[in-house]
Amino acid sequence: MTWRPTRAAALAGVTGLGVLVAGVLFGRPDVALMGVPLVLGALLGRLAPPVAPTVASFDDAGREAGPGEIAETLRVTAPEADVAHVRVYAPGHRPATVVVAGRGERTLPLRLATVRTGPQTTFRADVRGGAAFDAYAEDTHPAEAPSRLVLPEASRLGRVPLPTRLRGLTGPRTSRRLGDGAELRDVHPLAPGDPLRRVDWRTTARLSPTLDALYVRRTLATAEAAAVLVVDSRDDVGPDLRTWRGSEPLRVDEPTSLDLARHAAASVATALVDAGDRVGLEDLARRRRPLAPAAGRRHLRRIVHALALAAPVGAPAHRVRAPQVPADAIVYLFTTLLDDAPVRLAQAWAEQGVPAVVVDTLPDVRPVPERHLVLAWRITSMERADRVRALDSLGVPVVRWAGSARAQAPARFEALVRAAERHRPAGARR
């Protein structure tokens, strides 16, 4: 049974009966009439006890939500309850209470604001029905919405650093080797293998009026770039140092280091895929087969989905060797630089001749009153500064992706691209 008689109705009936008897005994009809409604309400409420329970459920499809929101639809079905009390809970938010009047089915739209990505616990609701005259009350029925996988959104970056060598026989970028393309390399005398359709008759008429030699226009071949995104998901820390111990929950209105890494990786992947390049993905916390470099919007959706699933798994494991990447690719490492593992990986890639870019995803840490935490953060920040200097000595740039530096990341990437263009020799192959 879910419906039970309420003490309030019994107390109201006993009180009304007492007032009625007192009014009759003392000859006060006005006092006796005051007890009649209480007695009648208690009697009428007990005549037809409800049987059908009040049910609350969430739609499986959910509702469309904007950026930074999670939307659900709560359905409350009350066949015999005249009023339904609904209380909704959400992680990191105060509970909300709603009273639904009338029998039948009601839909309640719910929205949850969050800046977190990845698997997220959404809503939990408790519903309890009440019958007429409050004679019967129902036990609480819980309902829980399914977890939602919040995908990271991509920011517009523009140009991002590319590898020094391009790959393939075709692609969106211009290489430094001869082949079919749109960019002119030079004008050269006709040689075996040159197609006749490339003969430049104006240059031939100017340089060889007697047609002793023919001159052709040679172009630079097109190729594509390859990049591998390496996400250091071994830890997930927020801006509050007190949450690093794991004893306090993370706030839903503050992005963690892994949220920033997902957002940065999705932005870089979108910029590369939009340009027609190939992108791969490697997760340092999961020992599974990485996503091989590929191009296309469908592959971009696979990368974004894999980024949303990136999460710490157990204790951080020590890697014997760095993730294997193609020799003609560039590596983007998204890490917090809280240990020496990123420096060792960058050193291994530098020894192999693979260019790398490190994206610092540690959030801006807020000051705390605890003295031991202040001392611990001072030591940690000095160690991070040493690691940044070590990466700079290896020729690996570090791009900050948190706080106010997050808005300056596109300009930082553009500066790296222009620096690479200035220092690239004119005749070097890409």
C-alpha positions in Angstrom: 0.0 0.0 0.0 1.2 3.5 -0.8 -1.8 5.5 0.6 -2.1 5.8 4.3 -4.5 7.8 6.6 -3.1 11.0 7.8 -2.9 12.0 11.4 -4.0 15.5 10.5 -7.4 14.3 9.3 -7.9 12.2 12.4 -6.9 15.1 14.6 -9.2 17.4 12.7 -12.1 15.0 13.1 -11.5 14.6 16.8 -11.2 18.3 17.3 -14.4 19.0 15.3 -16.3 16.4 17.3 -15.1 17.9 20.6 -16.1 21.4 19.5 -19.5 20.1 18.4 -20.2 18.3 21.7 -19.0 21.3 23.7 -21.4 23.6 21.8 -24.3 21.3 22.4 -23.6 20.9 26.1 -23.2 24.6 26.8 -26.1 25.6 24.5 -23.9 27.5 22.0 -25.1 26.7 18.5 -22.5 29.0 17.0 -19.7 27.0 18.6 -21.3 23.7 17.5 -21.5 24.9 13.9 -17.7 25.5 13.9 -17.0 21.8 14.5 -19.4 20.6 11.8 -17.0 21.2 8.8 -14.2 19.4 10.5 -16.2 16.4 11.2 -17.7 16.3 7.7 -14.3 16.7 6.1 -12.9 13.8 8.1 -15.9 11.5 7.3 -16.1 12.4 3.5 -12.3 11.9 3.1 -12.6 8.4 4.5 -15.5 7.3 2.3 -13.5 6.6 -0.9 -9.8 5.8 -0.1 -7.5 6.2 -3.2 -5.7 3.2 -4.6 -3.8 4.2 -7.7 -0.3 5.6 -6.9 1.2 8.8 -8.2 4.0 8.2 -10.6 6.8 10.5 -11.7 9.1 9.7 -14.7 11.6 11.4 -17.0 11.5 11.4 -20.7 14.2 9.3 -22.3 14.8 11.7 -25.1 15.2 14.7 -22.8 14.7 18.2 -24.1 16.8 20.5 -26.3 19.1 22.7 -24.3 21.4 25.6 -25.1 25.2 25.7 -24.3 25.9 25.1 -20.7 22.5 23.6 -19.9 21.0 20.2 -19.3 17.2 19.9 -20.0 14.8 17.2 -19.0 11.0 16.8 -18.9 9.4 15.4 -15.7 6.0 13.7 -16.1 3.8 13.5 -13.1 0.7 11.2 -13.4 -1.8 11.5 -10.5 -4.9 9.3 -11.2 -6.5 9.8 -7.8 -4.4 12.4 -6.1 -5.9 15.9 -5.9 -2.6 17.5 -5.2 1.0 16.2 -5.8 4.0 17.6 -4.0 7.2 17.4 -6.2 10.7 18.1 -4.9 13.5 18.1 -7.5 17.2 17.7 -6.6 20.3 18.4 -8.8 24.0 18.1 -7.9 25.4 21.5 -6.8 21.9 23.2 -6.8 19.4 23.9 -4.1 16.3 21.6 -4.2 13.1 23.0 -5.7 9.6 22.2 -4.6 6.5 22.4 -6.8 2.9 21.7 -6.0 0.8 20.2 -8.8 -3.0 20.5 -8.4 -5.6 18.4 -10.2 -5.8 14.9 -11.3 -4.3 13.6 -14.6 -0.9 14.0 -16.2 1.3 17.1 -15.9 4.7 17.8 -17.5 7.3 19.9 -15.8 10.3 21.3 -17.8 13.5 21.2 -15.9 16.8 23.0 -16.8 20.2 22.7 -15.1 23.0 25.2 -15.7 26.5 23.7 -15.7 29.9 24.3 -17.2 31.1 20.7 -16.7 31.5 18.2 -19.5 31.6 14.5 -19.7 29.2 12.1 -17.9 27.0 14.2 -15.6 24.4 13.2 -13.1 21.3 15.3 -13.7 18.0 15.3 -11.8 16.4 13.3 -9.0 12.7 13.9 -8.0 10.5 12.8 -5.1 6.8 12.9 -5.6 4.0 12.4 -3.0 0.3 12.6 -3.6 -2.5 13.9 -1.3 -6.2 13.0 -1.4 -9.2 15.2 -0.8 -9.6 16.9 2.6 -6.0 15.6 3.3 -7.5 12.4 4.7 -5.0 10.2 2.9 -1.3 10.8 2.0 0.9 8.8 -0.2 4.4 7.5 0.4 7.2 9.2 -1.4 8.0 7.8 -4.9 11.5 8.6 -6.2 12.4 9.1 -9.8 15.9 9.6 -11.2 16.9 10.9 -14.6 19.5 9.1 -16.6 23.0 10.4 -16.8 23.8 12.7 -19.7 27.1 12.8 -21.6 27.8 16.5 -22.1 30.0 17.0 -25.2 32.6 19.8 -25.1 32.1 22.8 -27.3 34.7 24.1 -29.7 35.9 27.7 -29.8 37.0 29.4 -33.0 40.8 29.4 -33.2 41.8 30.3 -36.7 45.3 28.9 -37.7 47.1 26.5 -35.4 50.7 25.2 -35.6 51.3 22.5 -38.2 54.0 19.8 -38.6 57.2 20.7 -40.5 56.5 17.9 -43.0 53.2 17.3 -44.9 52.0 13.9 -45.9 50.1 12.3 -48.8 49.8 13.1 -52.5 46.9 15.5 -52.2 45.3 17.7 -49.6 44.3 21.3 -48.8 47.9 22.6 -48.1 50.8 23.4 -50.4 53.9 21.4 -49.9 57.5 22.1 -51.1 57.7 19.4 -53.6 56.9 19.4 -57.3 53.5 18.1 -58.4 50.0 19.1 -59.3 48.8 22.1 -57.5 47.7 25.7 -57.8 50.8 27.6 -56.5 53.5 28.4 -59.0 57.0 27.2 -58.2 59.0 28.2 -61.3 59.2 28.2 -65.0 61.5 25.5 -66.4 62.5 24.1 -69.8 60.4 21.2 -70.9 61.8 17.9 -69.5 60.7 14.3 -70.0 57.5 13.6 -68.0 56.2 17.2 -68.1 52.7 17.4 -69.6 52.3 19.6 -72.7 49.3 21.3 -71.2 51.6 23.1 -68.8 53.6 24.8 -71.6 53.8 28.5 -71.0 53.7 29.9 -74.5 54.3 33.5 -73.5 57.4 32.6 -71.7 58.5 30.4 -74.6 57.9 33.2 -77.1 60.0 35.6 -75.0 62.9 33.3 -74.1 63.0 31.1 -77.3 61.5 33.0 -80.3 62.7 30.3 -82.6 61.0 27.6 -80.5 64.3 25.8 -79.8 63.1 25.0 -76.3 59.7 24.9 -74.6 59.1 26.3 -71.1 56.6 24.8 -68.7 55.0 26.2 -65.5 55.9 23.9 -62.6 53.7 24.0 -59.5 53.9 22.9 -55.9 52.1 19.7 -55.0 49.3 19.7 -52.4 49.4 17.6 -49.2 47.7 17.3 -45.8 48.9 17.8 -42.3 48.6 15.2 -39.5 48.2 16.0 -35.8 47.8 13.8 -32.7 45.9 15.1 -29.6 47.3 13.6 -26.4 45.0 14.3 -23.4 46.5 13.9 -19.9 43.3 12.8 -18.1 45.1 11.2 -15.2 43.9 13.8 -12.8 40.9 16.2 -12.7 41.3 19.2 -10.4 39.4 22.4 -9.9 40.3 25.9 -8.9 39.7 25.2 -5.2 42.7 23.5 -3.5 40.5 22.0 -0.9 38.8 19.8 -3.5 42.1 18.3 -4.7 42.0 15.8 -1.7 38.8 14.3 -3.1 36.9 14.9 0.2 34.8 17.8 -1.1 32.7 17.8 -4.3 33.6 19.9 -7.3 31.3 22.8 -8.1 29.2 22.6 -11.2 29.7 26.3 -12.0 33.5 26.0 -12.2 35.3 24.1 -15.0 38.0 21.6 -13.9 41.3 20.9 -15.6 39.7 18.0 -17.5 36.9 20.3 -18.7 39.4 22.8 -20.0 41.4 20.0 -21.7 38.3 18.7 -23.4 37.4 22.2 -24.6 40.9 23.0 -25.8 41.3 19.6 -27.6 37.9 20.0 -29.3 38.8 23.5 -30.5 42.1 22.4 -31.9 40.5 19.3 -33.6 37.8 21.5 -35.1 40.3 23.9 -36.5 42.4 21.1 -38.1 39.4 19.2 -39.5 37.8 22.3 -40.9 41.1 22.9 -42.8 41.0 19.4 -44.2 43.8 17.9 -42.1 44.0 14.6 -40.2 43.6 14.4 -36.5 44.2 11.5 -34.0 43.5 11.1 -30.3 45.4 9.5 -27.4 44.3 9.3 -23.8 47.1 8.8 -21.2 44.7 7.5 -18.5 43.2 4.7 -20.6 45.2 1.8 -22.0 43.1 1.3 -25.1 43.7 1.6 -28.8 44.0 5.3 -29.8 42.1 6.9 -32.6 44.2 6.9 -35.7 44.6 10.2 -37.6 41.7 10.7 -40.0 39.8 13.6 -41.6 36.1 14.5 -42.0 33.2 15.6 -39.9 32.3 12.1 -38.9 35.7 11.5 -37.5 35.5 14.8 -35.6 32.3 13.6 -33.9 34.2 10.5 -32.8 37.0 12.6 -31.4 34.6 14.9 -29.5 32.7 11.8 -28.1 36.0 10.2 -27.0 37.0 13.5 -25.3 33.8 13.5 -23.3 34.5 10.0 -22.1 38.1 10.9 -21.0 38.3 10.6 -17.2 40.8 9.5 -14.5 40.9 5.7 -14.1 42.4 4.4 -10.8 45.9 5.5 -9.8 48.1 7.2 -12.4 50.1 4.5 -14.2 53.7 5.0 -15.2 54.3 4.8 -18.9 57.4 3.0 -20.1 57.5 4.9 -23.4 55.8 7.8 -25.0 52.7 7.2 -27.2 53.7 6.3 -30.7 52.8 9.1 -33.2 53.6 9.3 -37.0 56.9 10.9 -37.8 55.3 13.6 -40.0 52.7 14.6 -37.4 52.6 17.3 -34.7 51.6 16.5 -31.1 49.3 18.6 -29.0 49.6 17.6 -25.3 46.9 18.9 -23.0 48.1 18.6 -19.4 48.2 20.3 -16.0 52.0 20.0 -15.6 51.5 18.7 -12.0 54.2 16.0 -12.4 57.2 15.3 -14.6 55.5 12.9 -17.0 54.6 15.6 -19.6 58.3 16.8 -19.7 59.5 13.3 -20.2 57.0 12.8 -23.1 58.0 16.1 -24.7 61.7 15.1 -24.4 61.0 11.7 -26.0 59.2 13.4 -28.9 61.9 16.0 -29.3 64.5 13.2 -29.6 62.4 11.6 -32.3 62.1 14.9 -34.2 58.4 15.2 -33.7 57.2 18.8 -33.0 55.0 19.3 -30.0 52.8 22.0 -28.4 51.8 21.8 -24.7 48.5 23.3 -23.6 48.4 24.1 -19.9 44.9 23.3 -18.7 45.3 23.9 -14.9 42.5 26.3 -13.7 43.4 29.5 -12.0 43.8 28.5 -8.3 41.9 30.6 -5.8 43.6 31.6 -2.5 42.6 29.6 0.6 43.0 30.5 4.3 44.6 27.2 5.3 48.3 27.8 5.8 49.3 24.3 4.9 47.5 24.5 1.6 49.1 27.8 0.8 52.5 26.3 1.4 51.7 23.2 -0.7 50.5 25.4 -3.6 53.6 27.6 -3.4 55.8 24.5 -3.8 53.6 23.1 -6.6 53.6 26.4 -8.5 57.4 26.6 -8.3 57.7 23.0 -9.6 55.3 23.9 -12.5 57.5 26.9 -13.4 60.5 24.6 -13.5 58.7 22.3 -15.9 57.7 25.2 -18.1 61.3 26.3 -18.3 62.4 22.7 -19.1 59.9 22.6 -22.0 61.1 26.0 -23.2 64.7 24.6 -23.3 63.4 21.7 -25.5 61.8 24.2 -27.9 58.3 23.1 -26.9 55.9 26.1 -26.6 53.4 26.2 -23.8 50.0 27.7 -24.3 47.9 28.7 -21.3 44.2 27.7 -21.5 42.5 29.0 -18.3 41.2 32.2 -16.9 42.0 35.3 -18.8 44.7 33.5 -20.9 42.0 31.4 -22.4 40.8 34.3 -24.6 44.4 34.9 -25.7 44.9 31.3 -26.9 44.0 32.0 -30.6 46.5 34.9 -30.7 49.1 32.7 -29.1 48.5 30.0 -31.7 48.7 32.5 -34.5 52.0 33.8 -33.2 53.4 30.3 -33.2 52.3 29.8 -36.8 53.9 33.1 -37.9 57.1 32.2 -36.1 57.3 28.9 -37.9 56.7 30.6 -41.2 59.5 33.1 -40.6 62.1 30.4 -39.6 61.2 27.9 -42.3 63.8 27.9 -45.1 62.5 28.8 -48.5 63.6 25.5 -50.1 62.8 23.2 -47.2 60.3 20.4 -47.7 57.2 20.5 -45.6 
